[in-house]
Amino acid sequence: MNKTIRILCTLLPLLLPLLMVSCDDKEAFTSNPSDKLSFSSDTVSFDTVFTTIGSATHRFMVYNKSNKSVRISHVWLAGGSGSQFRLNVDGSVNKENAFTDIEIAPKDSMYVFVEVTVDPNKENSPVLVEDSVLFLTNGNQQRVKLMAFGQDMNLLKDVTFDEDTELSSPKPYLVYGNITVKPGATLTLPAGCKMYFHNNANLLVYGNLTADGTWESPVLLRGDRLDKVNFSDPVPYNYVSGQWGGVYLLSSNGKYALNHVVMNSGYVGIYLSNDSRNELPDLTITDCKIHNFLYYDLVVINGNVTVANSEISNAGSYCVYLNGGTHTFVQSTIANFFDGSIQPQSRDGQPALLIMNLNKVAPMKTMFENCVIAGSSTNEFSLLTRYPETYDAGFVNCYVGRKDTLALKQFVKTLWYSAKDTLFTHPKYEYKTGGYYNFTPDSVSRLRGRANISIASQYPLDLNGNSRLADGKPDIGAYEWQPTKK
């Protein structure tokens, strides 16, 4: 056998598989029209997107469920290069939003990422923007629908108000950086005012603040993320704390009034800080909901505060911290069921309510009537005082979530914590059912019918607008139990 033949005999077993693959290359890709693509969703929906700002990225999966590779001839946006949506297909992008010859191996998949930017439309209400991602494979055209609502807005970026100002536009305000109110100036937020704060944006008030919502049109203060966190079960960013900074009230003689305000999901809700014990600012909170802040919901340091018919709930530390001044809480719910599974951090172990009365020169005055102080801990109330017997305070017709009761004269007709207590309708968040914190008393709640009716009659409607006097037995807290509607 000559040398050439011996070489061919040696190489033939090695070359044969390569030759077979080369000959069978066309058969490695399916051309069967019945081998269609599958998608993780037939529609990608964006929540409301602020005009010109863009959106977070949404994604969907494209699956090849056949036993052969598939070659997608063409992927494109029906709206073409003029579409308000943008595509990233398997890691590739281009201005035309069009892609060719995309391959997916057998039983494999790929990602398609979608973004949207809505052009200014000068509309006060959200408008619908639609398009489709089209796929051409083996002569089949398939589509995934795209939907987004666009909202025109007013952009406030590092704005300072040195004179009285009212933010009265029917369009929402998008806040970047800080809004600063100078001493002597008053910022007014009228009914229906909506403020969406970007990451770390704050409202800094060195003057005065009036937020005057109504039952029908509350004032809204929240983060600007309108999409969802991609956990295993997507959670709206509005349910996640730490999305923006907070409201800081920083004047020693400021006048602050919040009526029908809903604020949530920042670092700090309302932080009133005053260095003087001789000159105290006034803060009134009525018919408000302050909820889900990473650190504190309400902090008052040397200030006079009145809270009525309001919910202050869920914080990584204290829901309410009081130190210096006069404090009046009526018919309100302080509840801390902060859930670390959907937050950047868990609770730090502090009680829902902490009161510090340590200064004999400037003693505090505190009154709680028909209020709930509760949470997921067995101790949600802490009173730090050097003068417990002389402390000018009263807790009347209240539920106090504290296992170790306090035998002090300030506590009158007090309901103390018991492990068997049922209080609220739904004091937690559940991904699958969509149940979100509901601090309305349960049908068998200890709170039912235990409020002082003369105090309750001052606030005949609860925070949901329901009568708390209809049955003549008002409940403790901001909410009145309601029978199930059949």
Secondary structure, 3 states (H helix, E strand, C coil): CCHHHHHHHHHHHHHHHHHHHHHCCHHHECCCCCCCCEECCCEEEEEEEECCCCCCCEEEEEECCCCCEEEEEEEEECCHHHCCEEEEECCECCCCCEEEEEEECCCCEEEEEEEECCCCCCCCCCEEEEEEEEEEECCEEEEEEEEEEEECCEEEEEEEECCCEECCCCCCEEEEEEEEECCCCEEEEECCCEEEECCCCEEEECCEEEEECCCCCCEEEEECCCCEECCCCCEEHHHCCCCCCCEEECCCCCEEEEECEEEECCCEEEEEECCCCCCCCEEEEECCEEEEECCEEEEEECCEEEEECCEEEEECCCCEEEECCEEEEECCEEEECCCHHHCCCCCCCCCCEEEEECCCCCCCEEEEECCEEEECCCECEEEEECCCCCCEEEEECCEECECCCCCCCCEECCEECCCCCCCEEECCCCCCCCCCCEEEECCCCCCCCCCCHHHHCCCCECCCCCECCCCCCCCCCCCCCCCCCC
